[in-house]
C-alpha cells in the first residue's frame, strides 16, 4: 500500500511516467521505453500490497529520474504537498 496521504500523488506520478514513456516511444527509444514500462507496471502493484510500500514507490521514481531527468516530474508529483 501507499500512505493514504500519498495515494493521489502516486496516481499522478504514474500518469507522468506513462506520458513520458509515450514521448520516448515517439522518439524511437524502445529500449528505454521497455525499462520504464517495467517500473510503470510495478508501481500499481506496490499500491495494492498490504504492507506500506510508500518508500519503495518513491525509490522507483527516484531511480527513473536518475536514469532520465525528464522523470523528475513524476518524482515531483509524488513528493508534492498540494
N, CA and C atoms as an extended XYZ file, in Angstrom:
246
Properties=species:S:1:pos:R:3:atomname:S:1:resname:S:1:resid:I:1 pbc="F F F"
N         0.825       -1.176        0.000 N   UNK     1
C         0.000        0.000        0.000 CA  UNK     1
C         0.873        1.245        0.000 C   UNK     1
N         0.268        2.308       -0.333 N   UNK     2
C         0.897        3.617       -0.274 CA  UNK     2
C         0.158        4.405        0.798 C   UNK     2
N         0.877        5.190        1.546 N   UNK     3
C         0.256        6.033        2.562 CA  UNK     3
C        -0.971        6.731        1.979 C   UNK     3
N        -2.050        6.762        2.753 N   UNK     4
C        -3.276        7.420        2.285 CA  UNK     4
C        -3.025        8.850        1.847 C   UNK     4
N        -2.092        9.504        2.486 N   UNK     5
C        -1.770       10.886        2.134 CA  UNK     5
C        -1.097       10.993        0.769 C   UNK     5
N        -0.554        9.869        0.276 N   UNK     6
C         0.189        9.880       -0.984 CA  UNK     6
C        -0.528        9.182       -2.134 C   UNK     6
N        -1.702        8.638       -1.907 N   UNK     7
C        -2.394        7.870       -2.954 CA  UNK     7
C        -2.667        8.697       -4.204 C   UNK     7
N        -3.181        9.891       -4.021 N   UNK     8
C        -3.485       10.757       -5.166 CA  UNK     8
C        -2.184       11.143       -5.880 C   UNK     8
N        -1.150       11.450       -5.107 N   UNK     9
C         0.149       11.794       -5.693 CA  UNK     9
C         0.728       10.610       -6.464 C   UNK     9
N         0.525        9.409       -5.936 N   UNK    10
C         1.035        8.212       -6.597 CA  UNK    10
C         0.390        8.037       -7.969 C   UNK    10
N        -0.913        8.252       -8.038 N   UNK    11
C        -1.599        8.135       -9.327 CA  UNK    11
C        -1.129        9.212      -10.302 C   UNK    11
N        -0.906       10.394       -9.802 N   UNK    12
C        -0.395       11.474      -10.646 CA  UNK    12
C         1.010       11.159      -11.146 C   UNK    12
N         1.822       10.562      -10.302 N   UNK    13
C         3.178       10.172      -10.698 CA  UNK    13
C         3.143        9.081      -11.770 C   UNK    13
N         2.254        8.103      -11.603 N   UNK    14
C         2.121        7.046      -12.618 CA  UNK    14
C         1.695        7.658      -13.944 C   UNK    14
N         0.782        8.612      -13.901 N   UNK    15
C         0.376        9.303      -15.123 CA  UNK    15
C         1.579        9.944      -15.798 C   UNK    15
N         2.421       10.617      -15.029 N   UNK    16
C         3.609       11.263      -15.600 CA  UNK    16
C         4.545       10.234      -16.218 C   UNK    16
N         4.735        9.108      -15.551 N   UNK    17
C         5.607        8.052      -16.082 CA  UNK    17
C         5.080        7.566      -17.426 C   UNK    17
N         3.789        7.336      -17.521 N   UNK    18
C         3.213        6.828      -18.768 CA  UNK    18
C         3.265        7.863      -19.889 C   UNK    18
N         3.006        9.115      -19.573 N   UNK    19
C         3.087       10.173      -20.583 CA  UNK    19
C         4.521       10.296      -21.101 C   UNK    19
N         5.479       10.249      -20.199 N   UNK    20
C         6.885       10.353      -20.609 CA  UNK    20
C         7.327        9.116      -21.398 C   UNK    20
N         6.812        7.953      -21.033 N   UNK    21
C         7.131        6.733      -21.787 CA  UNK    21
C         6.603        6.836      -23.216 C   UNK    21
N         5.413        7.372      -23.358 N   UNK    22
C         4.849        7.557      -24.705 CA  UNK    22
C         5.724        8.506      -25.514 C   UNK    22
N         6.186        9.559      -24.884 N   UNK    23
C         7.072       10.500      -25.562 CA  UNK    23
C         8.358        9.813      -26.009 C   UNK    23
N         8.899        8.973      -25.155 N   UNK    24
C        10.116        8.228      -25.504 CA  UNK    24
C         9.850        7.297      -26.694 C   UNK    24
N         8.678        6.692      -26.717 N   UNK    25
C         8.329        5.803      -27.820 CA  UNK    25
C         8.281        6.568      -29.136 C   UNK    25
N         7.719        7.769      -29.099 N   UNK    26
C         7.667        8.604      -30.301 CA  UNK    26
C         9.062        8.987      -30.778 C   UNK    26
N         9.993        9.051      -29.841 N   UNK    27
C        11.378        9.376      -30.180 CA  UNK    27
C        12.160        8.151      -30.652 C   UNK    27
N        11.534        6.990      -30.615 N   UNK    28
C        12.192        5.768      -31.069 CA  UNK    28
C        13.122        5.143      -30.042 C   UNK    28
N        12.914        5.418      -28.782 N   UNK    29
C        13.779        4.913      -27.717 CA  UNK    29
C        13.182        3.642      -27.109 C   UNK    29
N        13.038        2.609      -27.927 N   UNK    30
C        12.319        1.409      -27.493 CA  UNK    30
C        12.973        0.710      -26.306 C   UNK    30
N        14.285        0.684      -26.254 N   UNK    31
C        14.962        0.057      -25.118 CA  UNK    31
C        14.666        0.784      -23.823 C   UNK    31
N        14.671        2.098      -23.896 N   UNK    32
C        14.350        2.903      -22.715 CA  UNK    32
C        12.896        2.740      -22.315 C   UNK    32
N        12.022        2.685      -23.305 N   UNK    33
C        10.591        2.531      -23.029 CA  UNK    33
C        10.338        1.219      -22.293 C   UNK    33
N        10.989        0.166      -22.713 N   UNK    34
C        10.804       -1.134      -22.058 CA  UNK    34
C        11.192       -1.058      -20.584 C   UNK    34
N        12.298       -0.411      -20.282 N   UNK    35
C        12.740       -0.279      -18.885 CA  UNK    35
C        11.757        0.563      -18.075 C   UNK    35
N        11.262        1.631      -18.669 N   UNK    36
C        10.302        2.498      -17.981 CA  UNK    36
C         8.997        1.748      -17.733 C   UNK    36
N         8.546        0.989      -18.713 N   UNK    37
C         7.296        0.247      -18.539 CA  UNK    37
C         7.436       -0.859      -17.496 C   UNK    37
N         8.636       -1.402      -17.329 N   UNK    38
C         8.865       -2.366      -16.245 CA  UNK    38
C         8.545       -1.720      -14.898 C   UNK    38
N         8.995       -0.494      -14.728 N   UNK    39
C         8.712        0.233      -13.484 CA  UNK    39
C         7.229        0.605      -13.419 C   UNK    39
N         6.690        1.093      -14.526 N   UNK    40
C         5.287        1.534      -14.545 CA  UNK    40
C         4.331        0.403      -14.182 C   UNK    40
N         4.634       -0.813      -14.597 N   UNK    41
C         3.736       -1.917      -14.260 CA  UNK    41
C         3.901       -2.362      -12.808 C   UNK    41
N         5.042       -2.073      -12.215 N   UNK    42
C         5.314       -2.446      -10.822 CA  UNK    42
C         4.666       -1.471       -9.834 C   UNK    42
N         4.592       -0.196      -10.192 N   UNK    43
C         4.095        0.826       -9.271 CA  UNK    43
C         2.679        0.545       -8.754 C   UNK    43
N         1.718        0.206       -9.611 N   UNK    44
C         0.371       -0.088       -9.076 CA  UNK    44
C         0.366       -1.305       -8.141 C   UNK    44
N         1.257       -2.258       -8.397 N   UNK    45
C         1.324       -3.429       -7.528 CA  UNK    45
C         1.771       -3.035       -6.122 C   UNK    45
N         2.677       -2.063       -6.039 N   UNK    46
C         3.093       -1.571       -4.727 CA  UNK    46
C         1.918       -0.941       -3.991 C   UNK    46
N         1.054       -0.281       -4.732 N   UNK    47
C        -0.113        0.354       -4.128 CA  UNK    47
C        -1.096       -0.675       -3.570 C   UNK    47
N        -1.108       -1.870       -4.137 N   UNK    48
C        -2.062       -2.903       -3.737 CA  UNK    48
C        -1.580       -3.790       -2.594 C   UNK    48
N        -0.300       -3.768       -2.311 N   UNK    49
C         0.237       -4.636       -1.261 CA  UNK    49
C        -0.283       -4.208        0.112 C   UNK    49
N        -0.481       -5.154        1.015 N   UNK    50
C        -0.998       -4.800        2.336 CA  UNK    50
C         0.004       -4.024        3.205 C   UNK    50
N         1.285       -4.262        3.016 N   UNK    51
C         2.311       -3.551        3.792 CA  UNK    51
C         2.574       -2.181        3.170 C   UNK    51
N         3.022       -1.258        3.977 N   UNK    52
C         3.318        0.095        3.494 CA  UNK    52
C         4.548        0.056        2.587 C   UNK    52
N         4.353        0.399        1.332 N   UNK    53
C         5.444        0.392        0.350 CA  UNK    53
C         5.699        1.792       -0.204 C   UNK    53
N         5.330        2.813        0.578 N   UNK    54
C         5.481        4.196        0.135 CA  UNK    54
C         6.931        4.516       -0.214 C   UNK    54
N         7.849        4.110        0.624 N   UNK    55
C         9.267        4.395        0.383 CA  UNK    55
C         9.767        3.689       -0.881 C   UNK    55
N         9.373        2.444       -1.076 N   UNK    56
C         9.778        1.707       -2.279 CA  UNK    56
C         9.215        2.365       -3.530 C   UNK    56
N         7.969        2.824       -3.456 N   UNK    57
C         7.343        3.517       -4.579 CA  UNK    57
C         8.176        4.743       -4.943 C   UNK    57
N         8.517        5.546       -3.927 N   UNK    58
C         9.314        6.752       -4.174 CA  UNK    58
C        10.686        6.391       -4.726 C   UNK    58
N        11.293        5.341       -4.196 N   UNK    59
C        12.612        4.925       -4.689 CA  UNK    59
C        12.576        4.543       -6.164 C   UNK    59
N        11.502        3.905       -6.586 N   UNK    60
C        11.366        3.543       -8.001 CA  UNK    60
C        11.320        4.803       -8.869 C   UNK    60
N        10.576        5.806       -8.410 N   UNK    61
C        10.508        7.069       -9.155 CA  UNK    61
C        11.860        7.778       -9.160 C   UNK    61
N        12.547        7.757       -8.034 N   UNK    62
C        13.863        8.394       -7.947 CA  UNK    62
C        14.851        7.714       -8.884 C   UNK    62
N        14.783        6.389       -8.987 N   UNK    63
C        15.658        5.665       -9.917 CA  UNK    63
C        15.381        6.071      -11.361 C   UNK    63
N        14.111        6.203      -11.704 N   UNK    64
C        13.768        6.657      -13.057 CA  UNK    64
C        14.326        8.056      -13.314 C   UNK    64
N        14.160        8.941      -12.347 N   UNK    65
C        14.646       10.322      -12.500 CA  UNK    65
C        16.163       10.363      -12.614 C   UNK    65
N        16.819        9.429      -11.959 N   UNK    66
C        18.279        9.366      -12.049 CA  UNK    66
C        18.714        8.895      -13.441 C   UNK    66
N        17.948        7.983      -14.032 N   UNK    67
C        18.261        7.485      -15.387 CA  UNK    67
C        17.974        8.520      -16.461 C   UNK    67
N        16.903        9.288      -16.260 N   UNK    68
C        16.489       10.290      -17.243 CA  UNK    68
C        15.842       11.442      -16.475 C   UNK    68
N        16.403       12.613      -16.595 N   UNK    69
C        15.944       13.761      -15.808 CA  UNK    69
C        14.488       14.145      -16.080 C   UNK    69
N        13.945       13.737      -17.212 N   UNK    70
C        12.538       14.053      -17.504 CA  UNK    70
C        11.613       13.444      -16.449 C   UNK    70
N        12.029       12.349      -15.856 N   UNK    71
C        11.192       11.672      -14.865 CA  UNK    71
C        11.216       12.357      -13.506 C   UNK    71
N        11.963       13.432      -13.389 N   UNK    72
C        11.902       14.242      -12.170 CA  UNK    72
C        10.480       14.778      -11.978 C   UNK    72
N         9.755       14.944      -13.073 N   UNK    73
C         8.357       15.369      -12.995 CA  UNK    73
C         7.532       14.369      -12.190 C   UNK    73
N         7.704       13.096      -12.453 N   UNK    74
C         6.959       12.066      -11.721 CA  UNK    74
C         7.318       12.094      -10.235 C   UNK    74
N         8.584       12.243       -9.946 N   UNK    75
C         9.028       12.309       -8.557 CA  UNK    75
C         8.466       13.556       -7.873 C   UNK    75
N         8.477       14.666       -8.578 N   UNK    76
C         7.932       15.912       -8.013 CA  UNK    76
C         6.437       15.778       -7.738 C   UNK    76
N         5.728       15.125       -8.631 N   UNK    77
C         4.294       14.915       -8.399 CA  UNK    77
C         4.069       14.067       -7.155 C   UNK    77
N         4.880       13.046       -6.977 N   UNK    78
C         4.731       12.185       -5.808 CA  UNK    78
C         5.068       12.945       -4.526 C   UNK    78
N         6.087       13.763       -4.578 N   UNK    79
C         6.544       14.492       -3.391 CA  UNK    79
C         5.720       15.750       -3.098 C   UNK    79
N         4.844       16.118       -3.996 N   UNK    80
C         4.069       17.343       -3.836 CA  UNK    80
C         3.272       17.331       -2.534 C   UNK    80
N         3.179       18.494       -1.905 N   UNK    81
C         2.397       18.605       -0.678 CA  UNK    81
C         1.034       19.237       -0.937 C   UNK    81
N         0.712       19.500       -2.168 N   UNK    82
C        -0.585       20.091       -2.515 CA  UNK    82
C        -1.663       19.050       -2.560 C   UNK    82
